[in-house]
Amino acid sequence: MGREDEHIVVPDQETLRAAWKAFVDDQEDNYRHVRPTILESWKRCRQAKVNPFQKYVYKTQNQELLEEKKRKNCDWLEIARPVMTTLYRLVAGSGFIVTVSDTEGILLEILGDQEVIDDIARGNFVPGASWSEENAGTNGVGTALVVGQPLQIFSYEHYCVCSHRSTCSAAPIHGIDGTIVGVLNMTGSYEKVHPHTLGMVVAGADAITRQMASEKAWLERNVANRFRDAVMESISEGILATDRSHTIIQMNHAAADLLFTKPELTIGKDVREVLQGGGEDWESIVTGEKFITDLEQDIVTPFGIAKISVTSRPVRAQDGQNEGTVLLLTAMNRVRKLAQRMSGAVARFSFENMIGEDPGFKDCLIQAKSAARSDATVLLLGESGTGKDILAQAIHNESLRSSGPFVAINCGAIPRDLIGSELFGYTEGAFTGAKKGGSPGKFELADGGTIFLDEIGDMPPEQQATLLRVLEHKSITRIGGYKVLPINVRIIAATNRDLGLEVKRGNFRQDLYYRLNVFSIRLMPLRERKEDIELLFKHFLERFCAQTGKPVTYIAPGLWPLIKAYDWPGNIRELQNAVERALHYLIDSSLGTEHLPEEVQKVGSILKCNVNSNKAELVNVENEKVTIIKLLHENGGNISYTAKKLGIARTTLYRRLVKYGLHRNKSFMTDYDT
């Protein structure tokens, strides 16, 4: 409560008066009756040149500044007011008043009997007055701020005469960080001094500090609760929490929406009443006896069955005891959409990506667009590399299912014993190595959209029968399961085989063939679209130039006859790879026949022209002349390199130079390697 000297019994008023007078008159005295704390304060006052004979304090804040002080200290001042009221009730009518001041000793508020308030106002003991030691000498408020401890000051212990008829009991008010934020003080007539008064003030100051800590804790808890609520509501999955008695204590709106209810109607209910399911061990799961991850469960709601994926986790106390359970609820259709995004189940191509001017190709697109407007099964026929996968995506994006998933699976690339689980999914424990919780198949992932069955002709016979049942009943059953799952899927199948012939050979079911062959479209091989080859070549070249940052400013004229004469057995895919390869080997910005694949270059030997592939004529004479001049300048007049860039022989280039009168041009003939 104070330093050791505060427990010294205060001497009578006359003894103190004599000591005070000796001090202010600067007379010799041992001051043995003056407490050290008081004597040290007197010395500070003398050094600060405080007038001991002042009858009131001089420094006072105006009303505007006082209100600003109150606003600055409003946090703890709001807490101090009830404490001041309690203290005043204990001393009402006794002549005591209760005050609080800030850290500068400015009186902020006074509470007490009005006649007492009016009496002490003569010494300017009023709100707004500064009662620091520098302004008012030794006093309860100012000296408590200096020493940082509670203390009681009696009569002539005050340094200035304006306070000699008073007794003050003051205690610093500490904030939650331990720093002083103000002073609580009780002042009355010196005749009514009592040590218990200081005890009351100390208890009051301590109560204010504790209340500040308590309110801070409540504030932090409220903030934490708001953060918790914000986090729960920001999560798109449903979250439901229970206590150890299985009572729901928290639920976000996402969970309420899944269950067709409202949080306020659910909190306080038993979780078994809200999450009614018929699955095995379901009650032990929702009550926290068993914890699971991504369990598919049918939940009974007021509007029917909701298919939900459930994950549960315990809430443990420090001793390891289960305090409750947190359940994460996700709608199965949302799980499937997430899986679709993660697996790339999106169609990226449209009919705008289908490039070609061939009449037969355009007729193919017309058929495909017509198929897109219906929901019928489509069978795409064509050699490998003709773009069946791109056309399937275009049909999907043009259809009414464009907002749904597009799931592609290559039936010929999946091992025979795995294709069933890939297409139709499996349940937990269906086979050795089956994932915990099971896994949906491609048909489930494609629900509401399109499934593209590429290389359907390679599907094993036993799976053909299962696929036929799916087409007929519009439902699937996971491998190892018993639940029949309805699906809404449009099928686009593709093959490079003659399915009619495969049916005759017994390799493909006739009934499935008829089911798939509702809307068949044949894609032309590239060798039947000769005029589109150059168009596609330029398209791929432009795309790869943009991707790699390699510009191509010149294409050798001899390149075009070569690529048109080649059969392209790999079709558009082979042509695309050839362009990418040519750009990879490109040294500068000129693309020549030497950059083409070897098998394409060999086609030059069968060209039925008067000149071979290295003598191919340019279409326009003026263009040829300009091109030759440009390349000669770029290559420093090197005949061999220029001829190679043009795709012609050196002797042919010499003849062209003579033909265009360029052989006499010395500006670029100085470096000819003749």
Helices and strands as residue ranges (DSSP letters): G 4-7, H 13-24, H 36-47, H 63-72, H 74-91, E 97-101, E 107-112, H 114-120, G 121-123, H 133-136, H 140-147, E 151-154, G 155-157, G 161-163, E 166-174, E 180-189, G 190-192, H 195-234, E 238-243, E 248-251, H 253-258, H 263-266, H 271-274, E 276-277, H 282-286, E 295-301, E 304-316, E 322-331, H 332-342, G 351-353, H 359-372, E 378-381, H 388-398, E 406-410, H 419-424, H 442-445, E 450-454, G 456-458, H 461-473, E 475-476, E 485-486, E 490-495, H 499-505, H 510-516, E 519-522, G 526-528, H 530-548, E 554-555, H 559-565, H 571-585, E 590-591, G 593-595, H 598-601, G 602-606, G 613-615, H 621-634, H 639-646, H 650-659
